[in-house]
């Protein structure tokens, strides 16, 4: 099934508040990437520690260290890219960007606070996330705390050109395809 | 017949000669008396009094002027007048000097005159090209400087048929003259083209993003229905990004 692209609508929607579906999709992707990274990094750490110690080391046997490592990875994975570019990997894929509530660029403080309070939004059956549906400006609990918002943001003009190139009336193949 | 008979009658001729002989001295006497008396009588008559007693108006009323005029052969009179010599005898310069042009112009209703003028016909007869060619370029510049501030260019532009103008433009010829390499280097067209030609991955991303936006709109519409909320009442985005706009466009 091919998804019908609406380039004109998408161009007009840039900068508008993002909805719950795209935000959850981006979050799911980020969680998948973060978990993968955690697993890979855990294996690397276990391997290094085992080599140094001369005996097999498993993080499962050290739950506190494991939790601290996961928290650090979470913080770095979510906060750093948002502070630098306003978006995580999952957000880049879906086409979202974190901005301040007025629409300005977020800084490190916004990014860290937002990342710290993100687990609280997920807790309690995801009520903090579901308030996106009720809130007029579609901000989740961690957005309200950090003073941020999530908007649609991707190069919709380039997408429109791709769309036009794909549907050329002369039947010629699109350039660069 | 009686006269003829008298002429032929010798007795009648004799009688006539006798009376004539008597009348001639009598006439002379009467004439001498009149010559003596007439000046005295005339001097005694009050002519002014007589004239004053005459009702001139009544006389004039009884005269049929139209009949008199009809009897006058105007054409014959005009033919006898030497118009050329009359005109030559006129000192036009002196006449013109005596005319007060200001007063003449004041008495003329220019609006009424202009209303009677068929401007379209007048303009049709004017060769504007010839007129403009004869004008001094400096004069044209001065005229334009005076004219342009008074022109409502917006109104002029509003009346232009741009479709017709654009139809006459050979866009291909213009594009052929564009230095595309320089344009790509100096603008962000290069980046757009590079982004647009990302291939299959780009198309997949476009589809995912567009589908996500569609799903967002779908879910939000249902939530708004359940909450009985007007979508137009929601802010569409942060003020810095969308201004004062309200409501989703999706």
Interface residues (C-beta under 8 A of the other chain):
Chain A: X2 X3 X4 X5 X6 X7 X9 X10 X12 X13 X15 X16 X17 X18 X19 X20 X21 X22 X25 X93 X94 X95 X99 X100 X101 X102 X103 X104 X133 X134 X136 X137 X138 X149 X151 X152 X154 X155 X157 X158 X159 X161 X162 X163 X165 X166 X174 X175 X176 X177
Chain B: X192 X193 X195 X196 X197 X198 X199 X202 X203 X205 X206 X207 X208 X209 X210 X211 X212 X213 X214 X215 X216 X217 X219 X220 X223 X227 X233 X234 X235 X236 X237 X238 X239 X240 X241 X242 X248 X249 X250
